[in-house]
């Protein structure tokens, strides 16, 4: 799964301290739509938002 996740194009945004705050997954990627909810749940404990967007 980790290898598959890395094939999704996207952008990672961080704050001024370098902490990841937002992961934007390419909304046109079918796999991104399938993993978004699970990834968001996993990263929520770190206060990281996962969204689908245009890349």
N, C-alpha and C positions, 0 to 999 in steps of 0.2 A: 504494500500500500504506500509506503513512504516514497518508493521510487516512482510510482504512478502519480503521486501528489506533486512531485517535482517537475512533472511534464506539463503542468498547467501554467500557462503564462499569467503573469500578474505583477503587482507592485507591492512592496513592503514599505510602509511609512513609519518613521521613528521620530521620537521627540528630540529635544536639544541635548538630552543626556544619552542618546543612542538606544533608548528602550523602544522596542517595537510597539506601536500603538494601533496600526491598521494594516490589514492584509486585504488587498483588492484583487479578486480573482476575475479573470476574463469571462464575462457573462456569456460569450458565444461558445465557450467550451462546455460541452455536455457533461463531462466528468466534473467540472467545477460546480455545476448545479447539484450534482449528486452528493458531493462531499462537503458542501458549504455548511450545512447545519451541524454535522458532526465535528468539523474543524472548529466552528464557532464555539461549540460547547467545550471542547478541549482547551481552547485559548481564553475562554471567559475568565478562568481563575487568575489569569495574568493580566486581565483588563485589556485584552486585545480584541478589536472589532474585526470581523470577517465580513466582507461585502462583495457582491458581484458588481462589476463596473465595466466600462469600455477601456480597453487597453490599446 
